[in-house]
Amino acid sequence: MLSEAHREIVKSTVPLLETGGEALTRHFYRILLDEYPQVRPLFNQAHQHSGEQQRALANGVLMYAKHIDRLDALGPLVGQIVNKHVSLRVLPEHYPIVGTCLLRAIREVLGAEIATDAVLEAWGEAYGLLAGLLTGAEEQAYADAAAQPGGWRGARAFTVSRKEAESEEITSFYLRPADGGAVPDFVPGQYIGLRVVIDGTEHRRNYSLSMLGNGDEYRISVKREPAGQVSNYLHDRAGVGDTLELFPPAGAFTLKDSSRPLALITAGVGITPALSMLEAALGSGRDIHFIHYARHGGAHAFKRQIEDLSARHEQIRHRFCYSEPRHDDQAHAIGFVSESQLAGWLPEHRDIDVYFVGPKPFMSQVKRSLSSLGVPDTQCHYEFFGPASALEE
Ligand SMILES: NC(=O)C1=CN([C@@H]2O[C@H](COP(=O)(O)OP(=O)(O)OC[C@H]3O[C@@H](n4cnc5c(N)ncnc54)[C@H](O)[C@@H]3O)[C@@H](O)[C@H]2O)C=CC1
């Protein structure tokens, strides 16, 4: 428990973090990644370049400082962070490194006059408390994953057993344990962590599991990103018979039990977690509205599979919309997602469960639309892939 005096000091730094949080975290990451190469694989360099990682950490630090009196008010943020950490295998020994860099960044960016010894001491204590909270929850998750039938802890070697193009830019990889053992089930919507060494450099990534568990293998479906080191490696160099290392499934964006109609609204490669959710929901008999947004037919993955499924299951209503259609493309609509379009495609009564995933501006638009259409907030679920951050209103 943090002392009253330390809590007050941490809270007094909130205005500084609100204005200067990003400068601080940019500096923090520079120190961390330059001086501690052992933690580099935990960070996707693309998120550093885009500034997303810095914004996410600045937001996390700010939320933490604001809620230091009542950490339970942080809501789902802690769970999201724990899941992301677990899937990348963050370990207790990483925390002191981050703590040292954070305190150094606070001192060097704010200056010794503002970041006095008392401020650093209070933040040191506060960080220690947070680190304890996270490492405890993460160890619990590691133990739970290992205790499941077929479960494991740490990296496990998997062999690529099949590789299938799903669109011009998305390819599926079927992965079987190299030890011939079973794999645990996962909750639809979860992702795995993948560890690869490319030309001597280790990288770790999360990929949504795009097929329901069958006890023997997992499937991930990866979009080739123009500058993506790992996605290009997987597309171009990882072939059938090759080995990849996986960390066990994790993730809190999961399909909850319910008998209400379900809407899965996805864009681009955001379709992947919705595929396992769709498969799982079929057995429940509930109505399913599968709504997908892609740039054009060439980028539209899993179209035939969803069409086949909806031809066989009356409960599925499948719609798709293209933002940059090619001349021979046929879609139910053209353009970006809009409130009026969703109003027409969702059931008239709004007592439905909605799960949505895609690029951030897409999700902001879906969130706003669902809110004005009267879908209860507690029934709207979404996830960012990448550093946790807030959907701007
Ligand atoms: N489990 C998860 O949380 C996962 C999340 N994702 C996320 O899904 C996103 C998918 O991106 P891409 O495949 O690259 O998409 P994309 O660039 O191919 O775009 C797909 C569609 O998104 C919509 N869209 C794009 N920009 C928009 C805007 N400004 N406003 C409204 N709609 C817009 C359009 O309808 C477009 O056709 C990524 O951000 C990725 O991080 C992907 C996989 C899993």
The ligand as an SDF file (V2000), in Angstrom:
LIG
                    3D

 44 48  0  0  0  0  0  0  0  0999 V2000
   -7.4960   -9.1160  -32.4220 N   0  0  0  0  0  0  0  0  0  0  0  0
   -7.3570   -7.8860  -32.8710 C   0  0  0  0  0  0  0  0  0  0  0  0
   -7.5470   -6.9450  -32.1320 O   0  0  0  0  0  0  0  0  0  0  0  0
   -6.9600   -7.6740  -34.2670 C   0  0  0  0  0  0  0  0  0  0  0  0
   -6.9310   -6.4080  -34.7500 C   0  0  0  0  0  0  0  0  0  0  0  0
   -6.5720   -6.1580  -36.0190 N   0  0  0  0  0  0  0  0  0  0  0  0
   -6.5250   -4.7760  -36.4710 C   0  0  0  0  0  0  0  0  0  0  0  0
   -7.4000   -4.6360  -37.5560 O   0  0  0  0  0  0  0  0  0  0  0  0
   -6.9090   -3.6380  -38.4270 C   0  0  0  0  0  0  0  0  0  0  0  0
   -7.0750   -4.1610  -39.8470 C   0  0  0  0  0  0  0  0  0  0  0  0
   -6.4200   -3.3590  -40.7070 O   0  0  0  0  0  0  0  0  0  0  0  0
   -6.1770   -3.6540  -42.2530 P   0  0  0  0  0  0  0  0  0  0  0  0
   -6.4100   -5.0640  -42.6160 O   0  0  0  0  0  0  0  0  0  0  0  0
   -4.8240   -3.1060  -42.5310 O   0  0  0  0  0  0  0  0  0  0  0  0
   -7.3080   -2.7540  -42.8970 O   0  0  0  0  0  0  0  0  0  0  0  0
   -7.4100   -2.1200  -44.3610 P   0  0  0  0  0  0  0  0  0  0  0  0
   -6.4670   -0.9710  -44.4580 O   0  0  0  0  0  0  0  0  0  0  0  0
   -7.3200   -3.2050  -45.3780 O   0  0  0  0  0  0  0  0  0  0  0  0
   -8.8860   -1.5340  -44.2900 O   0  0  0  0  0  0  0  0  0  0  0  0
   -9.9920   -2.3710  -44.1680 C   0  0  0  0  0  0  0  0  0  0  0  0
  -11.2310   -1.5340  -44.1000 C   0  0  0  0  0  0  0  0  0  0  0  0
  -11.2080   -0.7430  -42.9140 O   0  0  0  0  0  0  0  0  0  0  0  0
  -12.0540    0.3740  -43.1000 C   0  0  0  0  0  0  0  0  0  0  0  0
  -11.3500    1.6130  -42.8190 N   0  0  0  0  0  0  0  0  0  0  0  0
  -10.0510    1.8930  -43.0580 C   0  0  0  0  0  0  0  0  0  0  0  0
   -9.7900    3.1750  -42.7220 N   0  0  0  0  0  0  0  0  0  0  0  0
  -10.9540    3.7000  -42.2750 C   0  0  0  0  0  0  0  0  0  0  0  0
  -11.3400    4.9830  -41.8080 C   0  0  0  0  0  0  0  0  0  0  0  0
  -10.4690    5.9960  -41.7350 N   0  0  0  0  0  0  0  0  0  0  0  0
  -12.6310    5.1600  -41.4050 N   0  0  0  0  0  0  0  0  0  0  0  0
  -13.5100    4.1520  -41.4780 C   0  0  0  0  0  0  0  0  0  0  0  0
  -13.2110    2.9320  -41.9470 N   0  0  0  0  0  0  0  0  0  0  0  0
  -11.9500    2.7070  -42.3370 C   0  0  0  0  0  0  0  0  0  0  0  0
  -12.4620    0.3910  -44.5610 C   0  0  0  0  0  0  0  0  0  0  0  0
  -13.7690   -0.1010  -44.6740 O   0  0  0  0  0  0  0  0  0  0  0  0
  -11.4430   -0.5400  -45.2010 C   0  0  0  0  0  0  0  0  0  0  0  0
  -11.9520   -1.1520  -46.3600 O   0  0  0  0  0  0  0  0  0  0  0  0
   -5.4860   -3.3390  -38.0030 C   0  0  0  0  0  0  0  0  0  0  0  0
   -5.5170   -2.0730  -37.3840 O   0  0  0  0  0  0  0  0  0  0  0  0
   -5.1590   -4.4120  -37.0140 C   0  0  0  0  0  0  0  0  0  0  0  0
   -4.2990   -3.9530  -36.0070 O   0  0  0  0  0  0  0  0  0  0  0  0
   -6.2630   -7.1630  -36.8510 C   0  0  0  0  0  0  0  0  0  0  0  0
   -6.2580   -8.4760  -36.4290 C   0  0  0  0  0  0  0  0  0  0  0  0
   -6.6240   -8.8210  -35.1100 C   0  0  0  0  0  0  0  0  0  0  0  0
  1  2  1  0
  2  3  2  0
  2  4  1  0
  4  5  2  0
  4 44  1  0
  5  6  1  0
  6  7  1  0
  6 42  1  0
  7  8  1  0
  7 40  1  0
  8  9  1  0
  9 10  1  0
  9 38  1  0
 10 11  1  0
 11 12  1  0
 12 13  2  0
 12 14  1  0
 12 15  1  0
 15 16  1  0
 16 17  2  0
 16 18  1  0
 16 19  1  0
 19 20  1  0
 20 21  1  0
 21 22  1  0
 21 36  1  0
 22 23  1  0
 23 24  1  0
 23 34  1  0
 24 25  1  0
 24 33  1  0
 25 26  2  0
 26 27  1  0
 27 28  1  0
 27 33  2  0
 28 29  1  0
 28 30  2  0
 30 31  1  0
 31 32  2  0
 32 33  1  0
 34 35  1  0
 34 36  1  0
 36 37  1  0
 38 39  1  0
 38 40  1  0
 40 41  1  0
 42 43  2  0
 43 44  1  0
M  END
$$$$
